[in-house]
């Protein structure tokens, strides 16, 4: 391990397909990025068994989806006795299950043994564990969950998606700073347009929160383009869209259900004729592609921005590709020292601090 | 005109296709419902010219989409000198343009000359005019805009969609009462399940507003099923979903943009092969049907519930069918005395009153 090695902990026990997709996503990332090491956190025997299977498949010449041989010396295991289930109450679970994989993973980050944590388990528990063990980044009042939505003009970073249900204007300003730094480094858009999610475009529109946030954003050095509406997300009017975690959470979950509803409607309506059925058959690959495009995890999960570390939260049903993408994003955040930039951006401005 | 005649004012100058769709939607409704009279409000000459055209087309034997001959004696014109444009600032416009069609239409309701007002013009102006001239219904603190979303289990009434950006728990309770009465009469679902839009299903979830509203809804005699999430709307988990107007507005506009984004994605992805293009061609009618299904106005516009009158606000790009549907809903609200029932529901309960 060199000084520039990026060390990433992956919760191997959290998610719908454990430890399979976590181990496979991690080994794919290790093959792709020579500068990373992954620590799989979970039941040692279960994880080791899966690794052994993969190793013997690789030894027997089975092809990976990604190229190259795995450097197994860069894959480690940290044993964790317990697991936090999807149905566990987050705050309680991280207090009572101190030996749970997600808790152990976050403790590794706190002690400096790893630089980042990836989890596809209980979202609330992952968030609570990172908040507790990584702590807040200097200058940030409220860490926020962010994800990338697709749009006709490329991806749009939307936050907060549920970490903070009641927000103040300065929180929305901080979200905008954090997401702008993220987009600039991870998406590669150096001057992201920031929009304030509102119920109208006019400056006077909004509730107490957005009216206050408008003033702060306008005075900032961010590339603030004003209010944006619900329809502007898919239109790609802004590159960063800020809102409180209540609105963001409702929007995210509504958005996640859209594709399923459209698929349901198509199924219902194609039964009316054989030609429609043929049309649907021919369009199947298109629907698959759109489904993938509309799945935020394909862009690398949802980072919890504003914690003093890197924490990326993935969907429970993430694929190995999604896990690899999350590791890719985590690596980028560590390599580019994105947290240092967020700190310095917030420190430079005499505003938005609580 | 008999005692049981339902008199409906239609703003003939508001919307993208004036006065065409308004006049045609109104005449279709007059042919369908023998107990209604429609007053078209707008520039007398323009409206009369359009009516004359329609009459001569009908006289020459041209078939209507709906059956029967129009009883022209049940179609009236009320002259209005001015028009409020889509870009006019609502509150200011209704004060300065006293002779605007939407103002005149609402004044006709105030004076008792009509029972209901339909508008497809500037939404904010229509809302402001109804609030000002109809006034609030006894027991209602805040009138709210409602619409019906499609779901896999039938339509779902969602409110508020933008009339009130900052709400209190009792407002959400009142929204639930109003929408339950609406759904029971217009949709025909006698015991609608009421859901509180929240950022999680657990009782403890939410912001200050929803935590307070949960208590009120739970104590009420409504069929309250607890918190619902963004994904529950298309799932049809509840028949009535209440939220503040900020969240509802963001959701409505996001939802309106969904179909366009999916269409864009399909167009982009079918270019990859001729088979995909053929598939898309065969599925064209399916997409048309889904688009219609996802257009709230097909269910009869968005009623402003809680005003002392009936006010239905339609999309600017409403079709004649959408206008006819709005008149159908307005007629039902008047015939069933839905406002009296809302008043009595709110009066019977010793709660939710401000």
Interface residues (C-beta under 8 A of the other chain):
Chain A: X89 X150 X151 X152 X162 X165 X166 X197 X198 X199 X200 X202 X205 X206 X207 X208 X210 X229 X230 X231 X232 X233 X234 X235 X243 X244 X245 X246 X247 X249 X250 X251 X252 X253 X254 X255 X256 X257 X258 X259 X260 X261 X262 X264 X265 X266 X269 X270 X275 X276 X278 X279 X280 X281 X282 X283 X285 X286 X289 X290 X293 X294
Chain B: X89 X150 X151 X152 X162 X165 X166 X197 X198 X199 X200 X202 X205 X206 X207 X208 X210 X229 X230 X231 X232 X233 X234 X235 X243 X244 X245 X246 X247 X249 X250 X251 X252 X253 X254 X255 X256 X257 X258 X259 X260 X261 X262 X264 X265 X266 X269 X270 X275 X276 X278 X279 X280 X281 X282 X283 X285 X286 X289 X290 X293 X294
